[in-house]
Amino acid sequence: MIEDFGTTALPYILARLRSEHPLFELTIETGLGPDLLQRLEAGSVDLVLSKRVAGRNQGTALCRQKLVWVGQPGVFEAGHDIVPLVLYPFPSTLREIILRTLREHGLRWSIRFESASIASLRAAVQRASEWLHSGSA
Amino acid sequence: MIPNGVNVLPYSLLPALADAEYLLDWRPDCTDSVVVAFGSILRLTAPLIIQQLVEDQTPVVLAAGKVAERL
């Protein structure tokens, strides 16, 4: 299961599952989508909820999500020539989408923080102005 | 799912990103009833929960009861 879903909806879903199957035993792991899909192919997990680029996938589509750029005001503005990034590590799908988009538009970037933890990524973005010198962006 | 204290940056500043899609993939030969039930619940609830989270934009972590109320 991808981590952003695991930190939001999972408690509710587990509670409902417990009510329907009181004796169930289930092992749930969070991780990066491509890693989890590899494990599915290898047979070491039974079910994977992942996020991928829309429109070219096998699997049961649950919903689409519009992706947007977010940042603290002033961290990246018009005139800055290098985009400072806070990203999941390789092989994250979101990382792939972001870097491919920048590459296709001829933009330069600098990966300033990366983590597999969404809590760490959120904290890094929320406090970027304190540790990211905007003049270098 | 946008953290507090940050803004959505306009596409005039950075190019539009492709949409992402949440997908559920199953091991084809899996017949475990709990896994099947878990997958069914995910299939039914995940779109609603994700939509709610995206629309609200504020919650970072929701307790189980809170999500149940929203549904």
Backbone of each chain as ProteinMPNN parsed JSONL, in Angstrom:
{"seq_chain_A": "MIEDFGTTALPYILARLRSEHPLFELTIETGLGPDLLQRLEAGSVDLVLSKRVAGRNQGTALCRQKLVWVGQPGVFEAGHDIVPLVLYPFPSTLREIILRTLREHGLRWSIRFESASIASLRAAVQRASEWLHSGSA", "coords_chain_A": {"N_chain_A": [[0.847, -1.183, 0.0], [0.555, 2.199, -0.821], [2.156, 4.887, 0.896], [0.852, 7.329, 1.496], [-1.832, 6.766, 1.445], [-1.98, 4.87, 3.403], [-1.597, 6.36, 5.706], [-3.877, 7.777, 5.999], [-6.544, 6.706, 5.248], [-6.457, 4.103, 6.051], [-6.939, 3.246, 8.823], [-9.76, 3.379, 9.102], [-10.601, 1.55, 7.157], [-9.496, -0.834, 8.072], [-10.883, -1.107, 10.45], [-13.434, -1.578, 9.507], [-13.016, -3.955, 8.12], [-12.337, -5.609, 10.225], [-14.78, -5.763, 11.534], [-16.232, -7.29, 9.785], [-14.739, -9.572, 9.451], [-13.866, -10.912, 12.076], [-11.749, -12.464, 13.025], [-9.594, -12.085, 11.433], [-6.319, -12.192, 9.995], [-3.911, -10.108, 8.856], [-1.268, -8.851, 7.001], [0.04, -5.733, 6.544], [1.839, -3.584, 4.502], [3.594, -0.562, 3.859], [4.929, 1.26, 1.109], [6.935, 2.137, -1.771], [5.222, 2.4, -4.849], [6.182, 1.055, -7.338], [8.04, -0.76, -6.229], [6.35, -2.323, -4.657], [4.733, -3.455, -6.612], [6.537, -5.038, -7.956], [6.962, -6.941, -6.001], [4.475, -8.074, -5.942], [4.429, -9.347, -8.426], [6.398, -11.19, -7.929], [5.119, -12.785, -6.164], [5.108, -12.442, -3.436], [3.409, -10.757, -2.121], [-0.169, -10.295, -1.902], [-1.952, -8.372, -2.732], [-2.017, -5.126, -4.059], [-2.155, -1.694, -3.557], [-1.659, 1.032, -5.454], [-0.187, 4.003, -6.87], [-0.198, 5.314, -10.082], [0.917, 6.634, -13.29], [-1.767, 8.094, -14.934], [-4.01, 6.332, -17.093], [-2.75, 4.294, -18.563], [-2.733, 1.628, -17.648], [-2.813, -1.674, -16.191], [-4.911, -3.513, -13.921], [-7.323, -2.64, -11.331], [-8.903, 0.33, -11.684], [-9.247, 2.887, -9.341], [-9.553, 5.646, -8.753], [-8.849, 8.903, -10.119], [-6.238, 11.306, -9.624], [-5.568, 14.657, -9.504], [-2.509, 16.128, -9.994], [-0.548, 18.576, -8.398], [1.753, 21.322, -8.099], [3.266, 22.203, -5.08], [4.312, 24.544, -2.573], [6.092, 26.539, -0.18], [5.286, 29.997, 0.069], [7.329, 32.03, -1.934], [9.525, 30.348, -1.994], [10.006, 29.207, -4.474], [10.034, 31.14, -7.288], [8.991, 33.168, -10.095], [11.648, 33.693, -12.344], [13.581, 32.381, -10.908], [15.954, 29.924, -11.729], [16.469, 27.277, -11.23], [14.707, 24.504, -10.117], [13.927, 23.764, -6.877], [13.61, 20.655, -5.301], [11.561, 18.474, -3.355], [11.362, 15.162, -2.802], [10.074, 11.79, -3.207], [12.181, 8.865, -3.056], [13.863, 7.155, -5.841], [12.248, 4.14, -6.834], [9.957, 5.902, -7.217], [6.69, 6.632, -8.417], [5.56, 9.192, -8.502], [7.839, 10.743, -8.393], [8.944, 10.064, -10.862], [7.029, 11.166, -12.602], [7.272, 13.901, -12.016], [10.011, 14.533, -12.561], [10.166, 13.829, -15.241], [8.386, 15.629, -16.378], [9.642, 18.101, -15.871], [12.0, 17.703, -17.312], [10.993, 17.438, -19.924], [10.16, 19.999, -20.367], [12.424, 21.395, -20.417], [13.489, 22.363, -18.065], [15.61, 23.07, -15.283], [16.594, 21.309, -12.304], [17.019, 20.761, -8.772], [17.524, 18.29, -6.487], [16.67, 18.571, -3.296], [15.879, 17.392, -1.006], [15.1, 14.139, -0.035], [12.99, 11.39, 0.724], [11.494, 8.36, 1.847], [9.409, 8.621, 3.484], [6.293, 10.007, 3.968], [5.587, 11.786, 5.925], [8.005, 12.998, 6.571], [8.561, 14.232, 4.14], [6.435, 16.04, 3.954], [6.994, 17.66, 6.157], [9.43, 18.735, 5.364], [8.683, 20.269, 3.167], [6.864, 22.024, 4.307], [8.479, 23.517, 5.953], [10.368, 24.625, 4.378], [11.373, 27.173, 3.846], [12.951, 27.669, 5.985], [15.18, 26.043, 5.857], [15.982, 25.883, 3.256], [17.784, 27.71, 1.133], [16.482, 30.294, -0.55], [17.681, 31.818, -2.461], [19.351, 30.138, -3.856], [17.708, 28.722, -5.444]], "CA_chain_A": [[0.0, 0.0, 0.0], [1.338, 3.423, -0.823], [2.142, 5.394, 2.254], [-0.089, 8.418, 1.759], [-3.13, 6.158, 1.741], [-1.856, 4.181, 4.684], [-1.649, 7.294, 6.832], [-5.151, 8.504, 6.04], [-7.78, 5.926, 5.213], [-6.285, 2.718, 6.492], [-7.601, 2.884, 10.084], [-11.179, 3.153, 8.861], [-10.783, 0.319, 6.379], [-9.197, -1.97, 8.949], [-11.989, -1.255, 11.401], [-14.552, -2.209, 8.799], [-12.639, -5.34, 7.843], [-12.409, -6.322, 11.493], [-16.188, -6.026, 11.86], [-16.743, -8.331, 8.889], [-13.91, -10.767, 9.635], [-13.28, -10.627, 13.402], [-10.549, -13.251, 13.319], [-8.661, -11.996, 10.312], [-4.908, -11.83, 10.169], [-3.493, -9.48, 7.611], [-0.05, -8.067, 7.136], [-0.011, -4.597, 5.621], [3.098, -2.843, 4.419], [3.576, 0.591, 2.973], [6.172, 1.385, 0.37], [6.815, 2.789, -3.067], [4.398, 1.596, -5.745], [6.906, 0.116, -8.201], [8.61, -1.834, -5.402], [5.261, -3.211, -4.253], [4.272, -4.202, -7.793], [7.543, -6.09, -8.177], [6.708, -7.99, -5.013], [3.259, -8.764, -6.381], [4.841, -10.244, -9.506], [7.201, -12.264, -7.336], [4.236, -13.622, -5.359], [5.326, -12.283, -1.996], [2.234, -10.07, -1.586], [-1.383, -10.704, -2.613], [-2.772, -7.247, -3.176], [-1.254, -3.872, -4.007], [-2.793, -0.42, -3.903], [-0.55, 1.901, -5.851], [-0.503, 5.188, -7.668], [0.608, 5.291, -11.3], [0.513, 7.637, -14.271], [-3.119, 7.723, -15.351], [-4.377, 6.06, -18.465], [-2.059, 3.214, -19.291], [-2.442, 0.655, -16.599], [-3.653, -2.807, -15.86], [-5.377, -3.375, -12.549], [-8.628, -2.014, -11.154], [-8.751, 1.77, -11.428], [-10.11, 3.358, -8.26], [-9.872, 7.052, -9.026], [-7.749, 9.734, -10.603], [-5.853, 12.402, -8.748], [-4.873, 15.727, -10.203], [-1.279, 16.481, -9.283], [-0.211, 20.003, -8.442], [2.981, 21.728, -7.422], [3.021, 22.983, -3.867], [5.515, 25.048, -1.928], [5.904, 27.735, 0.638], [5.396, 31.237, -0.715], [8.662, 32.606, -2.074], [10.604, 29.369, -2.125], [10.314, 29.181, -5.905], [9.262, 32.197, -7.931], [9.399, 33.504, -11.457], [13.012, 34.221, -12.376], [14.487, 31.347, -10.406], [16.194, 29.054, -12.888], [16.585, 25.879, -10.816], [13.568, 24.153, -9.277], [14.334, 22.932, -5.74], [12.601, 19.599, -5.17], [11.432, 17.541, -2.237], [10.847, 14.034, -3.57], [10.276, 10.393, -2.84], [13.346, 8.31, -3.767], [13.641, 6.2, -6.926], [11.553, 4.314, -8.108], [8.63, 6.465, -6.992], [5.936, 7.066, -9.594], [5.439, 10.648, -8.499], [9.164, 11.259, -8.763], [9.081, 9.889, -12.31], [6.165, 12.152, -13.264], [7.811, 15.251, -11.805], [11.28, 14.732, -13.275], [9.918, 13.773, -16.689], [7.748, 16.893, -16.76], [10.662, 19.156, -15.896], [12.904, 17.397, -18.427], [10.303, 17.721, -21.19], [10.022, 21.447, -20.521], [13.753, 21.999, -20.43], [13.761, 23.049, -16.794], [16.635, 22.467, -14.425], [16.127, 21.094, -10.942], [17.981, 20.289, -7.776], [16.818, 17.522, -5.456], [17.197, 19.094, -2.048], [15.491, 16.526, 0.113], [14.314, 12.985, -0.458], [12.671, 10.463, 1.798], [10.368, 7.469, 1.572], [8.384, 8.913, 4.485], [5.488, 11.171, 3.575], [5.635, 12.749, 7.027], [9.25, 13.764, 6.408], [8.429, 15.084, 2.956], [5.542, 17.147, 4.307], [7.704, 18.569, 7.065], [10.462, 19.434, 4.59], [8.027, 21.293, 2.342], [6.232, 23.03, 5.171], [9.485, 24.363, 6.611], [11.449, 24.806, 3.394], [11.993, 28.5, 3.911], [13.9, 27.709, 7.099], [16.418, 25.294, 5.582], [16.325, 25.957, 1.833], [18.095, 29.109, 0.791], [15.734, 30.527, -1.779], [18.547, 32.424, -3.453], [20.011, 29.117, -4.67], [16.707, 28.038, -6.244]], "C_chain_A": [[0.883, 1.232, 0.0], [1.114, 4.183, 0.484], [1.104, 6.484, 2.492], [-1.49, 7.894, 2.035], [-3.095, 5.486, 3.101], [-1.976, 5.109, 5.873], [-2.978, 8.01, 6.935], [-6.334, 7.562, 6.21], [-7.67, 4.557, 5.86], [-6.98, 2.382, 7.818], [-9.09, 2.587, 9.899], [-11.396, 1.814, 8.155], [-10.512, -0.909, 7.245], [-10.308, -2.195, 9.959], [-13.168, -1.954, 10.74], [-14.243, -3.678, 8.508], [-12.75, -6.187, 9.109], [-13.862, -6.652, 11.849], [-16.748, -7.158, 10.995], [-15.995, -9.648, 9.068], [-13.177, -10.624, 10.963], [-11.976, -11.354, 13.674], [-9.464, -13.091, 12.262], [-7.235, -11.705, 10.777], [-4.426, -11.31, 8.833], [-2.212, -8.716, 7.891], [-0.075, -6.964, 6.091], [1.317, -3.873, 5.666], [2.881, -1.624, 3.549], [4.935, 0.689, 2.288], [5.928, 2.123, -0.929], [6.12, 1.849, -4.044], [5.169, 0.607, -6.61], [7.547, -1.041, -7.426], [7.525, -2.835, -5.023], [4.774, -4.048, -5.435], [5.262, -5.307, -8.161], [7.306, -7.254, -7.229], [5.436, -8.76, -5.357], [3.606, -9.77, -7.48], [5.618, -11.428, -8.96], [6.36, -13.178, -6.448], [4.407, -13.461, -3.864], [4.261, -11.406, -1.336], [1.04, -10.438, -2.461], [-2.107, -9.554, -3.296], [-1.949, -5.975, -3.053], [-2.167, -2.711, -4.389], [-1.673, 0.55, -4.228], [-1.062, 3.062, -6.681], [0.398, 5.155, -8.899], [0.143, 6.406, -12.238], [-0.814, 7.192, -14.872], [-3.158, 7.315, -16.814], [-3.67, 4.942, -19.185], [-1.716, 2.078, -18.343], [-3.361, -0.557, -16.662], [-4.09, -2.62, -14.41], [-6.721, -2.663, -12.514], [-8.436, -0.543, -10.805], [-9.735, 2.208, -10.359], [-10.506, 4.816, -8.465], [-8.619, 7.752, -9.543], [-7.452, 10.825, -9.596], [-5.098, 13.43, -9.571], [-3.65, 16.123, -9.381], [-0.994, 17.966, -9.45], [1.151, 20.206, -7.779], [2.613, 22.494, -6.163], [4.365, 23.43, -3.283], [5.179, 26.235, -1.059], [6.035, 28.963, -0.25], [6.847, 31.728, -0.74], [9.79, 31.62, -2.24], [11.002, 29.18, -3.589], [9.416, 30.191, -6.589], [9.759, 32.405, -9.349], [10.796, 34.127, -11.425], [14.03, 33.27, -11.786], [14.714, 30.338, -11.531], [16.389, 27.585, -12.509], [15.448, 25.573, -9.84], [14.068, 23.289, -8.119], [13.231, 21.919, -5.426], [12.71, 18.848, -3.851], [10.706, 16.334, -2.819], [10.955, 12.721, -2.809], [11.522, 9.885, -3.58], [12.915, 7.464, -4.963], [13.225, 4.862, -6.301], [10.152, 4.876, -7.963], [7.971, 6.922, -8.3], [5.829, 8.581, -9.654], [6.768, 11.306, -8.883], [9.355, 11.198, -10.282], [8.264, 10.95, -13.054], [6.797, 13.544, -13.193], [9.082, 15.477, -12.638], [11.078, 14.693, -14.785], [9.296, 15.085, -17.176], [8.782, 18.01, -16.854], [11.614, 18.962, -17.077], [12.266, 17.798, -19.756], [10.166, 19.224, -21.432], [11.371, 22.17, -20.427], [14.11, 22.752, -19.162], [14.835, 22.318, -16.004], [16.099, 22.324, -13.012], [17.282, 20.658, -10.051], [17.189, 19.55, -6.699], [17.438, 17.879, -4.111], [16.868, 18.23, -0.847], [14.753, 15.342, -0.467], [14.16, 12.011, 0.696], [11.525, 9.576, 1.344], [9.219, 7.723, 2.537], [7.604, 10.161, 4.095], [5.475, 12.217, 4.682], [6.886, 13.619, 6.912], [9.157, 14.715, 5.219], [7.547, 16.297, 3.262], [6.27, 18.173, 5.173], [8.742, 19.38, 6.293], [9.843, 20.546, 3.749], [7.473, 22.413, 3.213], [7.245, 23.985, 5.786], [10.628, 24.694, 5.668], [12.143, 26.15, 3.535], [13.024, 28.592, 5.023], [15.216, 27.005, 6.779], [16.867, 25.386, 4.131], [16.579, 27.409, 1.487], [17.47, 29.407, -0.55], [16.611, 31.155, -2.851], [19.235, 31.415, -4.34], [19.019, 28.435, -5.588], [16.608, 28.676, -7.623]], "O_chain_A": [[1.859, 1.298, 0.747], [0.042, 4.13, 1.086], [0.532, 6.559, 3.579], [-2.251, 8.514, 2.778], [-4.067, 5.531, 3.855], [-2.413, 4.687, 6.944], [-3.188, 8.781, 7.871], [-7.042, 7.625, 7.215], [-8.68, 3.929, 6.179], [-7.568, 1.306, 7.924], [-9.612, 1.64, 10.486], [-12.281, 1.045, 8.529], [-11.226, -1.907, 7.154], [-10.638, -3.334, 10.288], [-13.815, -2.812, 11.341], [-15.113, -4.539, 8.636], [-13.198, -7.333, 9.068], [-14.135, -7.713, 12.409], [-17.634, -7.895, 11.428], [-16.563, -10.72, 8.857], [-12.002, -10.258, 10.986], [-11.174, -10.891, 14.486], [-8.521, -13.881, 12.21], [-7.002, -11.065, 11.802], [-4.523, -11.989, 7.811], [-2.096, -8.019, 8.899], [-0.198, -7.232, 4.896], [1.85, -3.586, 6.738], [2.079, -1.649, 2.615], [5.953, 0.256, 2.827], [4.847, 2.666, -1.157], [6.393, 0.649, -4.065], [4.84, -0.579, -6.615], [7.59, -2.17, -7.915], [7.746, -4.046, -5.062], [4.439, -5.221, -5.27], [4.867, -6.378, -8.621], [7.435, -8.416, -7.615], [5.338, -9.958, -5.092], [3.132, -10.906, -7.463], [5.508, -12.542, -9.473], [6.833, -14.232, -6.024], [3.893, -14.275, -3.097], [4.215, -11.322, -0.109], [1.204, -10.842, -3.613], [-2.787, -9.74, -4.305], [-1.26, -5.771, -2.053], [-2.855, -2.749, -5.408], [-0.837, 0.853, -3.377], [-2.21, 3.087, -7.126], [1.611, 4.987, -8.781], [-0.889, 7.037, -12.008], [-0.962, 6.037, -15.272], [-2.448, 7.866, -17.656], [-3.984, 4.674, -20.344], [-0.571, 1.635, -18.252], [-4.504, -0.485, -17.114], [-3.676, -1.666, -13.752], [-7.196, -2.15, -13.527], [-7.876, -0.211, -9.76], [-10.929, 1.929, -10.462], [-11.682, 5.164, -8.356], [-7.5, 7.256, -9.417], [-8.316, 11.217, -8.811], [-4.118, 13.113, -10.246], [-3.769, 16.421, -8.192], [-1.183, 18.53, -10.528], [1.622, 19.371, -7.008], [1.728, 23.35, -6.195], [5.397, 22.787, -3.473], [4.121, 26.85, -1.189], [6.806, 28.964, -1.21], [7.501, 31.826, 0.298], [10.904, 32.008, -2.592], [12.18, 29.014, -3.906], [8.191, 30.117, -6.49], [10.803, 31.889, -9.747], [11.087, 34.979, -10.586], [15.213, 33.337, -12.12], [13.766, 29.943, -12.21], [16.466, 26.732, -13.393], [15.25, 26.291, -8.86], [14.581, 22.193, -8.349], [12.062, 22.284, -5.3], [13.797, 18.626, -3.318], [9.57, 16.453, -3.279], [11.783, 12.553, -1.913], [11.876, 10.426, -4.628], [11.745, 7.1, -5.085], [13.82, 4.476, -5.295], [9.227, 4.335, -8.568], [8.615, 7.516, -9.165], [5.986, 9.184, -10.716], [6.798, 12.3, -9.608], [9.852, 12.138, -10.902], [8.744, 11.554, -14.013], [6.846, 14.268, -14.187], [9.207, 16.487, -13.33], [11.732, 15.429, -15.524], [9.638, 15.586, -18.248], [8.788, 18.776, -17.817], [11.987, 19.921, -17.754], [12.909, 18.416, -20.605], [10.066, 19.664, -22.577], [11.432, 23.398, -20.368], [14.932, 23.668, -19.182], [14.942, 21.093, -16.06], [15.26, 23.11, -12.57], [18.35, 20.253, -10.512], [16.293, 20.12, -6.077], [18.585, 17.531, -3.827], [17.507, 18.331, 0.201], [13.869, 15.514, -1.306], [15.057, 11.831, 1.519], [10.684, 9.995, 0.549], [8.164, 7.102, 2.417], [8.178, 11.234, 3.915], [5.363, 13.411, 4.404], [6.83, 14.829, 7.129], [9.615, 15.856, 5.284], [7.864, 17.424, 2.885], [6.175, 19.38, 4.953], [8.912, 20.573, 6.541], [10.409, 21.633, 3.632], [7.601, 23.594, 2.892], [6.914, 25.127, 6.105], [11.732, 25.009, 6.111], [13.358, 26.252, 3.364], [13.875, 29.482, 5.014], [16.252, 27.33, 7.359], [17.994, 25.016, 3.802], [15.671, 28.238, 1.548], [17.872, 28.848, -1.57], [16.309, 31.034, -4.038], [19.664, 31.748, -5.445], [19.424, 27.642, -6.438], [15.812, 28.236, -8.451]]}, "seq_chain_B": "MIPNGVNVLPYSLLPALADAEYLLDWRPDCTDSVVVAFGSILRLTAPLIIQQLVEDQTPVVLAAGKVAERL", "coords_chain_B": {"N_chain_B": [[-5.017, 16.983, 0.574], [-2.996, 18.666, 0.811], [-0.398, 20.092, 2.578], [-0.652, 22.151, 5.527], [0.222, 25.613, 5.374], [1.508, 25.71, 2.969], [1.354, 26.574, -0.513], [-0.562, 26.025, -3.52], [1.244, 25.986, -6.447], [1.125, 28.077, -9.303], [0.4, 27.109, -12.739], [1.572, 28.829, -14.434], [3.991, 29.198, -13.43], [5.226, 26.719, -13.109], [5.223, 23.749, -15.155], [2.206, 21.916, -16.058], [1.353, 18.876, -14.433], [1.121, 15.361, -15.174], [-1.912, 13.481, -14.665], [-2.412, 11.354, -11.83], [-3.199, 7.95, -10.991], [-5.032, 5.9, -8.874], [-4.643, 2.505, -8.304], [-5.692, -0.885, -8.021], [-4.154, -3.915, -7.676], [-4.158, -7.41, -8.051], [-2.92, -10.558, -6.919], [-3.165, -13.067, -9.227], [-3.813, -15.727, -8.592], [-4.722, -15.69, -6.018], [-6.773, -16.722, -3.417], [-7.506, -16.264, -0.886], [-9.855, -15.553, 1.573], [-9.928, -13.346, 3.278], [-8.168, -11.549, 2.115], [-9.504, -11.119, -0.269], [-11.824, -9.909, 0.735], [-10.719, -7.62, 1.918], [-9.704, -6.362, -0.348], [-12.115, -5.859, -1.672], [-13.354, -4.044, 0.057], [-11.527, -1.965, -0.087], [-11.846, -1.312, -2.777], [-14.406, -0.308, -2.815], [-14.396, 1.787, -0.938], [-12.092, 3.358, -1.183], [-12.121, 5.234, -3.42], [-14.021, 7.137, -2.529], [-12.934, 8.034, -0.127], [-10.472, 9.072, -0.949], [-11.326, 11.08, -2.677], [-12.664, 12.722, -0.877], [-10.559, 13.512, 0.767], [-8.996, 14.938, -1.026], [-10.715, 17.016, -1.732], [-11.157, 18.316, 0.684], [-8.599, 19.101, 1.472], [-7.313, 19.781, 3.803], [-6.967, 17.845, 5.97], [-4.332, 15.975, 7.308], [-3.832, 13.647, 8.678], [-6.312, 11.376, 9.37], [-8.493, 10.204, 11.82], [-10.007, 6.986, 12.38], [-12.769, 7.146, 13.047], [-13.413, 9.693, 12.188], [-13.144, 9.542, 9.423], [-15.157, 7.718, 8.925], [-17.375, 9.221, 9.602], [-17.352, 11.093, 7.585], [-17.982, 9.574, 5.372]], "CA_chain_B": [[-3.769, 16.401, 1.022], [-1.964, 19.696, 0.755], [-0.07, 20.453, 3.967], [-0.864, 23.532, 5.947], [1.363, 26.504, 5.245], [2.071, 25.733, 1.617], [0.393, 26.982, -1.536], [-0.477, 25.417, -4.848], [1.96, 26.898, -7.346], [0.382, 28.171, -10.566], [1.042, 26.519, -13.913], [2.386, 29.842, -15.105], [5.316, 29.113, -12.811], [5.759, 25.388, -13.403], [4.306, 23.102, -16.098], [1.202, 20.994, -15.53], [1.783, 17.489, -14.237], [0.16, 14.343, -15.593], [-2.746, 12.954, -13.587], [-2.06, 10.047, -11.274], [-4.352, 7.071, -10.866], [-4.921, 4.86, -7.851], [-5.024, 1.213, -8.871], [-5.63, -2.066, -7.172], [-3.685, -5.09, -8.421], [-4.301, -8.638, -7.277], [-2.222, -11.764, -7.373], [-4.259, -13.762, -9.919], [-4.187, -17.018, -7.997], [-5.033, -15.513, -4.601], [-8.163, -17.063, -3.085], [-7.689, -16.022, 0.547], [-11.104, -14.794, 1.719], [-9.673, -12.059, 3.935], [-7.565, -10.664, 1.114], [-10.586, -10.751, -1.194], [-12.686, -8.95, 1.443], [-9.959, -6.381, 2.055], [-9.697, -5.73, -1.67], [-13.464, -5.357, -1.98], [-13.582, -2.837, 0.857], [-10.691, -0.921, -0.686], [-12.422, -0.907, -4.064], [-15.624, 0.463, -2.551], [-14.214, 2.96, -0.084], [-10.937, 4.194, -1.519], [-12.43, 6.417, -4.235], [-14.723, 8.135, -1.711], [-12.006, 8.597, 0.851], [-9.475, 9.893, -1.657], [-12.026, 12.276, -3.152], [-12.921, 13.575, 0.286], [-9.29, 14.091, 1.205], [-8.561, 15.921, -2.011], [-11.599, 18.182, -1.673], [-10.96, 19.039, 1.939], [-7.252, 19.665, 1.38], [-6.709, 20.149, 5.081], [-6.526, 16.818, 6.9], [-3.136, 15.199, 6.985], [-4.107, 12.316, 9.225], [-7.684, 11.284, 9.852], [-8.79, 9.037, 12.651], [-10.991, 6.11, 11.737], [-14.115, 7.663, 13.248], [-13.583, 10.89, 11.381], [-13.382, 9.12, 8.046], [-16.467, 7.087, 8.884], [-18.367, 10.302, 9.6], [-17.363, 11.736, 6.276], [-18.627, 8.709, 4.396]], "C_chain_B": [[-2.632, 17.409, 0.927], [-1.658, 20.155, 2.18], [-0.386, 21.907, 4.265], [0.413, 24.346, 5.713], [2.029, 26.501, 3.889], [0.96, 26.062, 0.627], [0.521, 26.097, -2.764], [0.197, 26.428, -5.764], [1.26, 26.918, -8.695], [1.157, 27.548, -11.73], [1.773, 27.567, -14.747], [3.822, 29.8, -14.59], [5.994, 27.786, -13.147], [4.752, 24.634, -14.267], [3.345, 22.131, -15.413], [1.772, 19.579, -15.454], [0.702, 16.545, -14.745], [-0.692, 13.928, -14.394], [-2.174, 11.624, -13.094], [-3.347, 9.244, -11.088], [-4.073, 6.064, -9.757], [-5.433, 3.55, -8.438], [-4.847, 0.099, -7.852], [-5.213, -3.239, -8.051], [-3.709, -6.303, -7.507], [-3.362, -9.701, -7.815], [-3.296, -12.683, -7.966], [-4.721, -15.039, -9.226], [-4.547, -16.902, -6.519], [-6.512, -15.803, -4.341], [-8.446, -16.832, -1.598], [-8.893, -15.094, 0.765], [-10.885, -13.433, 2.377], [-9.077, -11.061, 2.94], [-8.634, -10.19, 0.13], [-11.495, -9.701, -0.541], [-11.991, -7.598, 1.579], [-9.941, -5.622, 0.73], [-11.046, -5.139, -2.024], [-13.755, -4.076, -1.216], [-12.759, -1.676, 0.282], [-11.335, -0.379, -1.965], [-13.637, -0.001, -3.845], [-15.332, 1.794, -1.855], [-13.104, 3.902, -0.543], [-11.301, 5.405, -2.379], [-13.106, 7.52, -3.425], [-13.765, 8.829, -0.76], [-10.999, 9.52, 0.172], [-10.119, 11.191, -2.125], [-12.247, 13.263, -2.009], [-11.642, 14.268, 0.743], [-8.829, 15.182, 0.253], [-9.409, 17.187, -1.922], [-11.356, 19.004, -0.413], [-9.621, 19.747, 1.981], [-6.601, 19.924, 2.726], [-6.225, 18.962, 5.903], [-5.248, 16.141, 6.421], [-3.33, 13.775, 7.488], [-5.533, 12.326, 9.761], [-7.829, 10.048, 10.713], [-9.901, 8.238, 12.001], [-12.4, 6.677, 11.868], [-14.405, 8.865, 12.37], [-13.887, 10.511, 9.936], [-14.77, 8.506, 7.937], [-17.568, 8.152, 8.847], [-18.489, 10.91, 8.215], [-18.073, 10.876, 5.244], [-20.132, 8.687, 4.637]], "O_chain_B": [[-1.457, 17.045, 0.959], [-2.563, 20.561, 2.908], [-0.387, 22.765, 3.382], [1.526, 23.836, 5.839], [3.011, 27.212, 3.677], [-0.221, 25.852, 0.904], [1.568, 25.501, -3.015], [-0.225, 27.581, -5.849], [0.84, 25.868, -9.183], [2.385, 27.469, -11.713], [2.514, 27.221, -15.668], [4.744, 30.301, -15.234], [7.191, 27.744, -13.433], [3.547, 24.851, -14.133], [3.631, 21.6, -14.34], [2.561, 19.156, -16.299], [-0.482, 16.883, -14.747], [-0.249, 14.014, -13.249], [-1.542, 10.88, -13.844], [-4.442, 9.804, -11.035], [-3.005, 5.454, -9.713], [-6.527, 3.497, -9.002], [-3.99, 0.142, -6.97], [-5.858, -3.52, -9.062], [-3.329, -6.227, -6.339], [-3.051, -9.739, -9.005], [-4.245, -13.04, -7.268], [-5.902, -15.382, -9.278], [-4.665, -17.919, -5.836], [-7.391, -15.206, -4.963], [-9.525, -17.177, -1.114], [-8.947, -13.994, 0.215], [-11.586, -12.472, 2.06], [-9.438, -9.884, 2.928], [-8.669, -9.021, -0.253], [-11.888, -8.727, -1.183], [-12.61, -6.554, 1.375], [-10.136, -4.407, 0.69], [-11.126, -4.056, -2.604], [-14.328, -3.134, -1.763], [-13.244, -0.549, 0.182], [-11.368, 0.828, -2.205], [-13.861, 0.949, -4.595], [-15.96, 2.808, -2.159], [-13.175, 5.109, -0.314], [-10.833, 6.509, -2.096], [-12.805, 8.7, -3.606], [-13.787, 10.051, -0.61], [-10.713, 10.613, 0.662], [-9.536, 12.267, -1.99], [-12.046, 14.469, -2.156], [-11.645, 15.456, 1.065], [-8.331, 16.223, 0.68], [-8.889, 18.298, -2.023], [-11.352, 20.234, -0.45], [-9.522, 20.871, 2.473], [-5.418, 20.263, 2.771], [-5.151, 19.051, 6.497], [-5.123, 15.783, 5.25], [-3.02, 12.814, 6.784], [-5.901, 13.213, 10.532], [-7.339, 8.974, 10.365], [-10.647, 8.756, 11.17], [-13.151, 6.687, 10.892], [-15.518, 9.028, 11.87], [-14.775, 11.085, 9.305], [-15.481, 8.748, 6.962], [-18.568, 7.998, 8.145], [-19.586, 11.202, 7.739], [-18.706, 11.407, 4.331], [-20.863, 8.01, 3.914]]}, "name": "protein", "num_of_chains": 2, "seq": "MIEDFGTTALPYILARLRSEHPLFELTIETGLGPDLLQRLEAGSVDLVLSKRVAGRNQGTALCRQKLVWVGQPGVFEAGHDIVPLVLYPFPSTLREIILRTLREHGLRWSIRFESASIASLRAAVQRASEWLHSGSAMIPNGVNVLPYSLLPALADAEYLLDWRPDCTDSVVVAFGSILRLTAPLIIQQLVEDQTPVVLAAGKVAERL"}
